[in-house]
């Protein structure tokens, strides 16, 4: 029998859809477009069906998106979030809860098909297996939405003849089993559940009673517009935020390789800390990065901030706050202020006003610029002569609960540089990093580095081993043995040092725990391991996550262009001579220092970039400065090239002569740089 329905003459939901779905066994639907609003008119009947509902829907997925399951799920996530389902309001929560239950129970199955396969699915239809086992089919204009069945002008043509049922079923099956059809992404299903339970917290004080990070970040652009956080980013954010809420604050060096999202991780930690506290958060960065910091926080986290230009504050909307005098730096219009540490390196008086404030957190980007001036071979045991930035940060440690340092190169030439960074973290009498002033980690930096790097082994003396372990004593979460040792002393994680004489108070089983712990302590539990967090792209791309059975980071394959011989830049005679001199200099330097390999990379990379860059680097090593560069550098940060010059104050005559010849060649030929001749 053929039946025709028009929404002009009757209510389609009551006269057709709900009547057919009562007690129905199955429902196959070519929906075109599907919305949870259908549950407002057919929810009970869908829930009461004996069998399953299968729907195939349109999606703006690209054919490239469905080549892998991961790509398909990522594309579905973007499309779902772009619709902003969280803005449907509290009235939609009930139907989202029903939809989630239907999807999770398997009563409702949804597949999406890219528009590019057959074009936009304008043909809508379905097959309903009725309660008595008979089937009926229909085609028409209606999508599977509330508006289609209740409000819009729609036409439905029903035909229960075997031929019609078979025809519609074949069309459905062709779409359902198509190789490009994909199951609805798990993220979408779980987000439906989240929205069903979504509660808006009206007061920040209510959130602070039980600060759950996920609730504050799940609707940020990084999750709704992007694909969320990588697993290694989640790890550090949780580590730092949990530590900030503890008795000692968060004191870490984030040393991930370039490209692994250090800025985003630190910015999100800053956001969470801002939500839990009332003091300002200071971000110190090179002048070239201050606006990048603000852009990242605005675009990915919707996080307000202000940048100090040297004369005034500028907020995330570009609004300027003119302020008279240097003291205006204390009047930041936002909780998070971004300041160039060029102010520090050039010794500006403005930094004295920064010191007057107390902070919830201080974040320092490119923190390797904070270093001692007297770096060099066999100088590790000398009393450090801190540069302006290092000296400033050692003071600021007492002004902030948490300090987070970021650098991809915590060690550039000498391991003592890593110790200096930990010394910053321990400033302000924070004993959780290197212990108190009597700690072996504080008193003997060189030996501690030798022990950690395996150059020296811990002595067999039991008390000396205990002295390295007890001050500072790691938190109980580090290791079962540490937990039991802490329990024996009846101390919580707020206590970070134990008197050496207390060792005799331990029973023999607990002393055995100390002996066992000491065997791997320098490898697994030393302060460098616990406070420097470093992940490499190679590790993340080649290590399988047990939960997803996929790498922690999807490998990025790069197709290099310009690799043919015809694309190469000819290595001129003078440039070849310069390369050889650079290699000779690095060879001479490496005889008295372990930094020769790094310098070779630095020099060749700079001169390979431009002759001017090579010239600037070699001049810095030789300690040459020009008047026309002084003004340029006055407002800049302590350039890495300039810092390197401190390391070469004691160059031998032979080293200096080779480096000078290198400089003479590239200075003479600077206007003939082959890169610009190409």
N, C-alpha and C positions, 0 to 999 in steps of 0.2 A: 504494500500500500504506500502511496505517495502522499505526504502531508507537507503543506507549505505554511510557513510562519512569517509574519511581519510584525516587528515591534510597534508599527503604527496601529495595529489592530489588537494585539494582545501582548501580555508581559511574557517575554521569552523564557525568563528564568522559571516562572511557575508553570506555564503551559507546556513547556518542552523539557528543559534541562533537568530540573528537580524531579519531575514526574518519571523520567526515564531512569534516573540514578537510584531511585528507592530500591534497595535490596539488590542492585546490579552486581554482577559477578566481575566484570572487567570493563575498562573504559580506555580505549586507545584514541589519542587526540593529536591531530596536527594543529598546533595552537597558533603558530606564527609568533604571537606575543603572549606571554603568560605573566600574570600578576597574582600576588597573594590575596588581592581584593576579591578574587573569585570565591574565597572561603567565606566571605560575608553572606553569600547567597546560596552556596552549595556545600559548605563545610560539613554539616552534619551528615548529609547523604554520602559525601566522599569518605568520611570516617566510617560510615556504616556499611560500606561496600564489602562484599565477601572477598573479592580478589584485589587486583592492583589497578592503579591508574598510571598509564604511560603517556607522557607528553613529549613531543619533539618541538623545539622552539627555535626561532631565529636568534642569531647572535652576530655581532659585528666582529667576530673572530676573523682573523686573516688565515688563509690556507697555511701560511708559514707557522702560525701559532699552534696548529694541531699536529705538527710533525712529531712532537714529543708530548708526553703527558704533562710534564712540568711546564712547558711553554703554554699549553692549553689552559692549565689551571691559573697561570699567571695572567693570561689575557682575560679569562672570565672574572678574575678578581678585580682587574682594572675596570671592566665594564660594569660590574655590580656596584663597585664603590662610586663610580661616576654618577650613578642614579641617586646617590645620597639617601639610601633607605632609612637612615637614622633620623631623617627629618619628617617622617610620616606622622610623628606624634604618638602620644600615649594611647590613643584610640586604636592604633594598629597593632599594639602589642599582643592582643589576644589572638588575632589571626596569624601573626608571626609564630606564636607558640604552637598553634595547630599545624601550621605548615611544617615547622621543624619536626614535630612528632610524626607527621605523615612521611616525611623524607627519611627520617632515621629508622622508622619501623619497616620501611620498604614498601609501604602501601602506595606511595607516590614515587615514581621514577621519572626523572627529567633528563633529557639529553638536549644538547645544543648543537646546532649545525651552522657553520660559517655562511654568511650571506653569499660568499664568492662561489659556493658549490653550485647552487641552482638559482642564485639571485635571491632577492627578498621573498620570503614565503608569504605570498598573498593568498594562495589557495588554502582555505581552512576547512577542516572536516574531522570526522570522528566515527568510530565504531563502538557501540555500547552493547555488551552482552547482558541481556536483561535477566531478571530474577528467575524466570522460567527457562533460561538457557537459550532462548531465541535471540537473534541479533538484529540490530537496526543501524543504519548508517545515516549520516547527514553531511551536507556541505553548506557553506554559507559565508557570510562576511564577518561573523563574530570571532574575535579573539577570546582567549580564556581570561577575561577580566570582568570586574564589576561593571565598569562603564559599558562594555559590549553587551552584556546580558541584561542590564538594568536601565541604562540611560540613553545609549546611542540608538540611532536608526539602523537596524540590522535586518537581514533576510536569512532565513534558514529553510533549506529544502531537505526533507527527510524521506528516505526510501529504504524499506526493509526487505526488498527483493534480494534473493541470493546473489544475483548479478551485481547489484549496486553495492551490497556489503563487501563482496569480493574485490570489487574495483577500488573502493576506498581503503580496504585493508591492504591491498597491494601497494597503494601509494604511501600509506603509513609505514609499512615494513621497509620500503625502499629508503625512506629517510632514516628510520630507526637503526637499521643495520649498516648504513653508509659508513665506510672506513673513516671519514672525517667527523662523524658524530661523536661527541664526547659527553661523558657523564658530568653532571653538575659538580663543580669543584667542591672539595671538602671545606675550603675556606668559606665559600658562599653559604653552605649549610650551617656551619658553626657560627657565622656572622648573623644568620637568621635567628639562631638561638640567643645570641648576645643581645640583639635588638629586642627580642621578646622579654628579656629580663632587664633591659636598660633602665637605669634610674639616674636622674640628673641630680647631682649633689649641689645644693644651693649655696652652702657655706664652706669655705676652705677649712674652717675649724673642724667640721664634721669629717672631712677627708683625713685630716691630720690625726684623728683618733686611731685610724687604722690605715696608714698610707699604703695603698696598693698601687704600685707603679702602672700596671697594665691599664687600669681604668682611666688614668690621666693621659695616656698616649695612644690608645687604640683608635681614636678618631682624628689623629693628627695627619697632616698631608703625607708624611713619610709612610703611613700605613694605608691611607685611602687613595692617594695619587700614585705612590710608588708601591713597591712590593714588600714593605715592612723592613725589619732589621735582619741582618745576617745573624747566624747563631753566635759567632764570635763577638759581635757587637752586643747582643743581649747579655752575654756572659760578663763583659766588663761593666756594663751599665748596672747590672745587679750587684756585682762585686763592690763597685764604688759607692752606690747608693746605700747598700747595707752597712758598709763601713762608716759612711758619714753619720748614720744613725747610732753607731756604736760610741763607746767612750772616747776613742782616740781620733775619730774622723777618718776621712778617706785620704790616704797618703800614697799615691802611686805614680809611677812613670808609665805612660802608655807609649810603647815603643813599636807599635805595628809598622810593617813596611808601608811605603807610599801606596796609596790607592785602596786601602782597606777601611777607610771611613773613620779616621781618628776624630776629625772635627765633629761629625755627627754624634759619635759616642759621647764626647765631652760635653757637647751642647745639650744633649738629652739628660745627662747627669746634672748639669747646671739647672735645667728646668725642674727636675724633681727636687733638687735641693732648695730652689727658690720657693717651691710649693710648701715645703716643710719648715722654712725659716723666715726670718724677717730682716736679716741683715743683707747688705749688697753682695753681689758676686762680681768679681773682677776678672776679666779676661785680658791677658797681656799677649800681644802677638807682634810680629814684624809689621812695619807700616804697610807693606805691600799686601798684607792679608787681613787687615782689620775690616774692610768692607766685605770681603768674602765671608768672614765670620758672620757678619750681620745678615747677609743674603741667605746663608745656609740656615740660620735660625729662623728667619722669616718665612722662607719658601717651604722648608721641610718640617718645621715644628710649630709654625704660627706663634713664634716666641718673640715677645717684644724685647727690644734692646736699644741701646744708644751707643754711638761711636764718638769718642773725643777726637776732634780734628786738630787740637792744639790751641784752639781759640774758643770753641763752643761744642756743645753736644748736638748730635743729629740722631733722631730716633728712626725706627724702622719704616716710618711713613715719609721720611725725608724732611720732617719738620725740624727747623733749627731752633736752638735755645741759646740766644746770645747772652753771654755772661761776662761781667767785667772782671778782669784779673785772673791770675792763675788759680786762685782759690776756688774758682768756679768749677773746677774738676770734682769738687766734693758734692756738687749739686746735680748729680746724674738724675735725669727724669725717669729712668727705668731702673728696675732692680738689678739688671745685668748691664754692666758697662764694659765696652771694648776699648782698650787703650794701647797705643803703640809703645813697645818698650824702648823705642828710640829715645823717649824722654829720659829713660834710665841710663842708657848707654852714653848719652851725651851730657849727663849730669844736670839736667834741668831742675830748677828749684820747685817745679810743679810736683815732683815726686814726694816732696816733704808733706804736701797736703794729702797725698794718697796714704802715707804712713799714719796719718791721724785717725783714719777710720778702722773699724773692725769689720771682718767679712765672714760670711758663711763658707765661702769657697773662693780660692784663687786658682785660675787655670792659666798655664803658661804654654803657648805654642812655640815650636822650634826651640825647645828649652836647652838644646846643646850649646846655644850661644852663651849660656851662663857657665863660665869655666874659669879656672885659675890662669893667671898670666904666665906663671913660671912652669908651663908644660915643657917637657923635653926629656931626652934620654937620661935615665938615672936621677931624675929630679922628684920622683914620687914621694920620697921621704922628707923633702923640704917642706917647711911650713907654707901652706898655700897662700898665694897672693891673688885674691879674688878680683875679677874684673867688676865693673860697675853693676852689671846685671846679677852676677852671683852674690855679691855683697848685699844688694837690695833684697833679693829673695830670701837670704838667710835672716834678714830682719823681719820680713813679712810673714815668715813661718809662725811667729807668735801673734800675728794679727788675724789669723784665719783658722777656723776649725779644720777645714780640709784644704789640701793642696794637690793639684793634679798637673803633672808635667807631661808634655807631649813632644816626642822627637822620634824620627825614624832611625836616628843614629846616636844612641846613648853613648857609644864609644866611637870616636872618629880616629884617634891615633893611639891613645893610651887608656888602659883599663881604669886608671884613677879617675877618669872623667865620669864613669858610672858611679863611683863612690861619692864624688862631689854632688851628683844629683840626689843620691840618697841622703846626703848631709843636709841638702835643702829640705827634704821631706821631714827630717828629724829636728829641724830648727823649731824654736819656740818651746823647747823642753819636751818635745814629743818623743817619749822613750819607746814607742811601739815599733820604730823602724830600725834604729841602730843601738837601742838600749840607752842606758844612762851614761854619764860622763866617764864612769869607770869601766864601761864595757870594752871588751877586747875589739869589738867591731869599730868602736870610736877611736880607741887609742892606737891601733895598729892597722891602718888602712891597707898598707902594702901586703902584709901577711894575710889579711882577710881575703884579699883578691887572689893571692897565690893559693890559698886553701880552696876557694870556690872554683878556681879554674883548673885545679888538679895539679898545679905545679908542685905543691907541697901537700903531704898527707898529714892528717891530724896525728899528733903524737899518741903513744899508748897510755900516757899518764891519764888516769881516770878523772882527776880533779880538773885538769886543763880542758879535757873534753867537756866536762860539765860546765865550765866557765864560758865556753863558746855557745852552749845551748841555752843557759839560764838567763842570759842578759843580751837581748830580750828573749823571753820564752814565748814561742809561737802560740797562737790561740788553739784551743782544744779541737777546733774543726779541722785542723791540719792533719791530724794523725791520731789513731787510737792510743798509741803510747803516750803522746802528749796529754791527751784527755785524762788518762789514768794518773799521770804524774801531777797534773794540776789538782785532780781530786784528792791525791794524797796530801798535798799542801793546803787543801781546802781554800783554793783561790779561784776566782772567776777570771774571765778574759779581760776585765778592767785592770788587773794586775799584770804587768809585763816583765817585771824583774823579780828574781828570787835570790836572796843572799847566798853566797857561795857556801857558807858554813851550814846552811840548811840541808846540805846533801846527807849529812850524817843522820838526819831525822827520817830518811827514807828506809823502809824495810828492804830486805834483800831482793824480793821479787820486783819491787819498784826500781831498785838500782839496776837490775837486769834490763828493765825497760829503757833506762837511760843508756846503758851500754849498747843495746840494740839500736836505739835511735841514733846514737853517735856514728854508727857505721855508714849511714846514708844521709846524715844531716846536712853535710856540705853540698850534697848533690840535689837534695829535694826540699830542704826546709830553710835554707839560709836567707838572710834579708834581701839579697838581690833577686832571688827567685820569687819571693813573696811580694815584693814591691815593684818589680819591673815586669810589666805584662807585654810580651812581644809575640806576635803571630806573623808568619810569613805566608805569602800567597802560595808558594809551592806546597807548604804543609796543608793549608786549607783546601787546595785543589786536589790533593792526592790522599787525603784522609777521609775515610767513609764515616758518615754519621750513622750510628747504629739505629737511630729512630727512623730515619728516612731512607736508609740504604743508598744514599747518594753522597757525593762529596760535600763538605761543609760550604764550599764555594764553587760555583760553576766555572769551569775553565774558560778563559777567554782566548779564542784563537784569533791571531792577528795575521792578516795578509799584507806583507810588506810591499810597498810600491817603490819604484826607483832603484831596484836591486840589480838591474841589468848593467852590463859593462858600459853601454852607451850613456847610462845615467850617472856614472861615477864622476866625481870631481878629480881632475888630474892632480896627483901629488907632485907639486913642483920641487925643483932641486932644493930651494931654500927651505921649504916646509919639511922636506925629508931630513935636511940637516937639523932643523929645530926639533923634530921628533927624536932623532938620535941623541941630541944633547939632553932632552928631557929624560930619556931613558937612562943616560949616563949619570945624570944628577941623582935620580931616584936610586940607582944602584949604589952610589957613594953614600947617600943618606941612610940606606937600609943597613949599612955596615955598623952603624951606631944606634939605630932606632928600628923598632918593629913597624913603623908607619910607611915604609918605602912603597909597598904595594898600593896603599891608599893614595899616596902622592902621585904615583905614576898614572893611576886612573884619573885623578883630579886634573893634573897638568895636561894630559893628552886629550881629555874630554873638553877642557876649556879651550885649548888652542884649536881643537877640531870643530868647536862651535863657531868661534870667530877669532881672528888674530888679536882683536882688541881684548877679548875675554882672556886669552892667554897672556897678553901683556899685563893686564890688571892683576892677574893672579901672581905672576912672577914678580911684579913690582911689590906686591904686598909681602911676599916671602922675603924680599930683600929689604923691606922696611922703607920703600920709597913712596912718598906721598907728594902730590902736586897741589899747588894753591887752588887751581880751578876745580879740584876734586873735593876740597875741604867743605865748601858750601854745599855741594851735592850730598856729601855724607853727613852733614851736620844734623839733618832731620831724618836721616835713615838709621836703620838699626845697625848694630855692630856687625857689619858684613863679614860673612864667613872668610872671605879672602883676607880681610884685615886682621881677623883673629888669628889666622894661621901664622901671621908674621911673628907672633910671640914665640913660636916654636923654633924659629930659625935664627934666633939671636946669637947662638953659639955655633953657627956653621963654620966649617973649616975653610981655609983659604981656597982649597981645591974645589970644594962644593960651590962656594960663592962665585968663583971664576966660571965654572961650567954654567951656572944659572944666569950669570951676567951675559955670557955669549948667546945663550938661548934668547934672552930679552933683546939683545942687540939685533939679532936676525929678524925677529917678528916686528920690532919697532921700525926697522928700515923698510920692511916690505908691507907694513900695515895697510897702505892704500892699494895694495895689489892682492888683497885677499881673494883666493880662487873661488870661494863660495859666492862672491859677488860678481865674479867674472863669468860664471856659468850661464 
